[in-house]
Amino acid sequence: MKNEVRKGATRAVDIPRDILRALSLGELQCATLAECLAVDQAVLARTIFPALTAPALNAIDAACQLGVLKRMTHIGLAMLEDLGTEGIAQCQRHRADMARGWACFMIGAQPYLDVDVRLAAIYPLADDAHFGVREWAWMAMRPHLVQELPTAIAQLMLWTKDPSERVRRFACEVLRPRGVWCTHISALKHSPEQALPLLSALRSDPSVYVQDSVANWLNDAAKDQPAWVRGICDQWLENSQAAATRRICQRALRNLK
């Protein structure tokens, strides 16, 4: 019964109190987006790390009053400052998906890391079995990759060949021009062709998970550069008979008349 209720809970108010308590104590993993958003991260932090200092706890409490992305960013920074890099390993090993999400933002909060080093650190979290952790992974990396776009694209090209569909999807999702819950990437809104090597590498990917990401990337781009997106889809369809490519293009053009 609990599993049925959890699958149907799409709003925080629909989550049973015992489930919410277990989530906030790190005893369960989140089953829905609503559960991810409803976790009391201040309680969870105190449960997992009872030795956190008062300044860190104050920073976490303040962060819990912010929007979703800012909340995770500020908690990641507070934990990194208090726990150091060992805290990343502790969070990454924890069964609570939210703790592994903190690890993503702790990696994001580390200063002075080269793109390849930062991507190597986030790799296992980008390939996490939990849907929420995979989303936190790309959100935590996006600001850094945008700052070094050509280098990031070159590094992510290696990820497009990864055996894991989760990693291949990350290579596309992290640089969507508009994205979800994140700042738009102006450079890619104006010049989406910069990311064409990534998109082309995934244009016939057998995974629906990856196909949807590529299609959504192009759908984002079509809001600013519709002619470019139409041209790319025409080229792909002319040169490929793959069902995956047809599906991507159909979804990419869904909002264009």
C-alpha positions as CSV (number, residue, x, y, z in Angstrom):
1,M,0.0,0.0,0.0
2,K,2.8,2.4,0.9
3,N,4.4,1.9,-2.5
4,E,1.1,2.6,-4.3
5,V,0.6,5.8,-2.3
6,R,4.2,6.9,-2.9
7,K,3.8,6.4,-6.7
8,G,0.7,8.5,-6.7
9,A,2.0,11.4,-4.5
10,T,2.7,14.2,-6.9
11,R,2.3,17.0,-4.3
12,A,3.9,17.4,-0.9
13,V,0.5,17.6,0.8
14,D,-0.2,14.1,-0.6
15,I,2.8,12.5,1.1
16,P,1.9,10.5,4.2
17,R,3.4,11.8,7.3
18,D,5.3,8.6,8.2
19,I,6.9,8.5,4.7
20,L,7.9,12.2,4.9
21,R,9.5,11.5,8.3
22,A,11.4,8.5,7.0
23,L,12.6,10.5,4.0
24,S,13.8,13.4,6.3
25,L,15.7,10.9,8.5
26,G,17.4,9.3,5.5
27,E,15.6,5.9,6.0
28,L,14.0,5.9,2.5
29,Q,14.9,7.1,-1.0
30,C,12.6,9.6,-2.7
31,A,10.2,7.9,-5.2
32,T,8.8,11.1,-6.8
33,L,9.8,14.6,-7.5
34,A,7.3,15.8,-4.9
35,E,9.1,13.7,-2.3
36,C,12.5,15.2,-3.3
37,L,11.1,18.6,-2.8
38,A,9.4,17.8,0.5
39,V,12.5,16.4,2.3
40,D,13.3,18.4,5.4
41,Q,17.0,18.9,4.6
42,A,17.8,20.6,7.9
43,V,16.6,17.5,9.7
44,L,18.4,15.2,7.3
45,A,21.7,17.1,7.7
46,R,21.5,16.8,11.5
47,T,20.7,13.1,11.3
48,I,23.5,12.2,9.0
49,F,26.1,14.6,10.4
50,P,25.3,15.2,14.1
51,A,28.7,16.9,14.6
52,L,28.1,19.7,12.1
53,T,29.2,23.0,13.6
54,A,26.7,25.8,14.6
55,P,27.7,28.0,11.7
56,A,27.2,25.2,9.2
57,L,23.8,24.4,10.7
58,N,22.8,28.0,10.6
59,A,23.8,28.2,7.0
60,I,21.8,25.1,6.2
61,D,18.7,26.4,8.0
62,A,18.9,29.6,6.1
63,A,19.4,27.7,2.8
64,C,16.2,25.8,3.4
65,Q,14.2,29.0,3.0
66,L,15.5,29.4,-0.6
67,G,14.4,28.1,-3.9
68,V,15.3,24.5,-4.9
69,L,18.5,25.1,-6.8
70,K,19.8,27.9,-4.5
71,R,19.0,25.6,-1.5
72,M,21.1,22.8,-2.8
73,T,23.9,25.1,-3.8
74,H,24.1,26.8,-0.4
75,I,23.9,23.5,1.5
76,G,26.6,22.0,-0.6
77,L,28.9,25.0,0.1
78,A,28.2,24.9,3.8
79,M,28.9,21.2,4.0
80,L,32.1,21.4,2.0
81,E,33.4,24.2,4.3
82,D,32.5,22.3,7.4
83,L,33.3,18.7,6.4
84,G,36.0,19.1,3.7
85,T,36.4,16.7,0.8
86,E,35.9,13.7,3.1
87,G,32.3,14.9,3.5
88,I,31.8,14.4,-0.3
89,A,32.8,10.8,0.1
90,Q,30.5,10.3,3.1
91,C,27.5,11.9,1.2
92,Q,28.3,9.9,-1.9
93,R,28.2,6.6,0.0
94,H,25.0,7.4,1.9
95,R,21.8,5.5,1.0
96,A,19.7,8.7,1.1
97,D,19.4,10.1,-2.4
98,M,19.3,13.7,-1.0
99,A,22.7,13.1,0.7
100,R,24.2,12.0,-2.7
101,G,22.6,15.2,-4.1
102,W,24.6,17.2,-1.6
103,A,27.7,15.5,-2.8
104,C,27.0,16.8,-6.3
105,F,26.8,20.4,-5.0
106,M,29.9,19.9,-2.8
107,I,31.8,18.9,-5.9
108,G,30.3,22.0,-7.6
109,A,31.4,24.2,-4.7
110,Q,35.1,23.1,-4.9
111,P,37.2,26.0,-6.3
112,Y,39.9,25.9,-9.0
113,L,39.1,22.5,-10.5
114,D,39.8,21.9,-14.2
115,V,36.8,20.8,-16.2
116,D,38.1,17.2,-16.7
117,V,38.8,16.9,-13.0
118,R,35.3,18.2,-12.0
119,L,33.6,15.9,-14.5
120,A,35.6,12.9,-13.3
121,A,34.4,13.6,-9.8
122,I,30.8,13.9,-10.8
123,Y,30.8,10.8,-13.1
124,P,29.6,8.2,-10.6
125,L,26.8,10.6,-9.5
126,A,25.8,11.3,-13.1
127,D,25.5,7.5,-13.4
128,D,23.6,7.1,-10.1
129,A,20.6,4.7,-10.1
130,H,18.4,7.4,-8.6
131,F,16.7,9.8,-10.9
132,G,17.0,12.7,-8.5
133,V,20.7,12.4,-8.0
134,R,21.3,12.4,-11.8
135,E,19.4,15.7,-12.0
136,W,21.3,17.2,-9.1
137,A,24.5,16.1,-10.9
138,W,24.0,18.1,-14.1
139,M,22.6,21.1,-12.2
140,A,25.7,21.3,-10.0
141,M,28.0,21.1,-13.0
142,R,26.2,23.4,-15.4
143,P,27.6,26.8,-14.1
144,H,31.2,25.5,-14.3
145,L,30.8,24.0,-17.8
146,V,29.2,27.2,-19.1
147,Q,32.2,29.2,-18.1
148,E,34.5,27.0,-20.2
149,L,32.1,26.0,-23.0
150,P,34.6,24.8,-25.7
151,T,36.6,22.7,-23.2
152,A,33.4,21.3,-21.6
153,I,32.0,20.3,-25.0
154,A,35.3,18.6,-25.9
155,Q,35.3,16.7,-22.6
156,L,31.7,15.7,-22.9
157,M,32.2,14.2,-26.3
158,L,34.0,11.4,-24.5
159,W,30.8,10.8,-22.5
160,T,28.7,10.4,-25.6
161,K,30.5,7.1,-26.2
162,D,30.0,5.8,-22.6
163,P,28.2,2.4,-22.2
164,S,25.8,3.9,-19.7
165,E,22.8,5.7,-21.1
166,R,22.7,7.8,-18.0
167,V,26.1,9.2,-18.7
168,R,25.3,9.8,-22.4
169,R,22.2,11.6,-21.4
170,F,24.2,13.8,-18.9
171,A,26.4,14.9,-21.8
172,C,23.4,16.4,-23.6
173,E,21.2,17.5,-20.7
174,V,23.8,19.5,-18.8
175,L,24.1,22.0,-21.7
176,R,20.5,22.4,-22.7
177,P,20.1,26.1,-23.8
178,R,17.1,26.7,-21.6
179,G,17.2,23.8,-19.2
180,V,14.9,23.3,-16.2
181,W,15.3,25.2,-12.9
182,C,18.5,26.8,-14.1
183,T,19.9,29.9,-15.8
184,H,19.7,29.8,-19.6
185,I,22.9,29.5,-21.6
186,S,23.0,32.7,-23.7
187,A,25.9,31.5,-25.9
188,L,23.9,28.4,-26.9
189,K,20.7,30.2,-27.4
190,H,22.4,32.5,-29.9
191,S,24.8,30.0,-31.4
192,P,23.5,26.4,-30.8
193,E,25.8,25.1,-33.5
194,Q,28.6,25.1,-30.9
195,A,27.1,22.0,-29.3
196,L,26.3,20.3,-32.6
197,P,29.2,17.7,-32.2
198,L,27.5,16.5,-29.0
199,L,24.0,16.3,-30.6
200,S,25.3,14.7,-33.7
201,A,27.1,12.0,-31.7
202,L,23.8,11.1,-30.0
203,R,21.4,11.6,-33.0
204,S,20.8,7.8,-33.3
205,D,21.2,6.7,-29.7
206,P,19.3,3.6,-29.0
207,S,18.2,4.8,-25.5
208,V,14.8,6.6,-25.3
209,Y,16.2,8.3,-22.2
210,V,19.0,9.9,-24.3
211,Q,16.7,10.5,-27.3
212,D,14.4,12.6,-25.2
213,S,17.2,14.7,-23.9
214,V,18.5,15.4,-27.5
215,A,15.0,16.2,-28.6
216,N,14.5,18.5,-25.7
217,W,17.8,20.2,-26.4
218,L,16.7,20.9,-29.9
219,N,13.3,22.0,-28.8
220,D,14.9,24.5,-26.5
221,A,17.1,25.8,-29.4
222,A,14.0,26.0,-31.6
223,K,12.6,28.7,-29.4
224,D,15.4,31.0,-30.5
225,Q,16.8,29.5,-33.7
226,P,13.9,27.6,-35.4
227,A,15.4,27.6,-38.8
228,W,18.7,26.1,-37.5
229,V,16.8,23.3,-35.8
230,R,14.7,22.6,-38.9
231,G,17.9,22.5,-41.0
232,I,19.7,20.1,-38.6
233,C,16.7,17.7,-38.5
234,D,16.4,17.8,-42.3
235,Q,20.1,16.9,-42.6
236,W,19.8,14.1,-40.1
237,L,16.7,12.6,-41.7
238,E,18.2,12.8,-45.1
239,N,21.4,10.9,-44.0
240,S,19.8,8.4,-41.6
241,Q,17.0,5.9,-41.7
242,A,17.3,5.1,-38.0
243,A,14.1,5.0,-36.0
244,A,15.8,6.8,-33.2
245,T,16.7,9.8,-35.4
246,R,13.2,10.0,-36.7
247,R,11.8,10.0,-33.1
248,I,14.3,12.7,-32.0
249,C,13.4,15.0,-34.9
250,Q,9.7,14.5,-34.5
251,R,9.9,15.5,-30.8
252,A,12.4,18.3,-31.5
253,L,10.0,19.9,-33.9
254,R,6.9,19.4,-31.9
255,N,6.4,23.1,-31.1
256,L,7.2,24.4,-34.6
257,K,4.5,24.9,-37.2
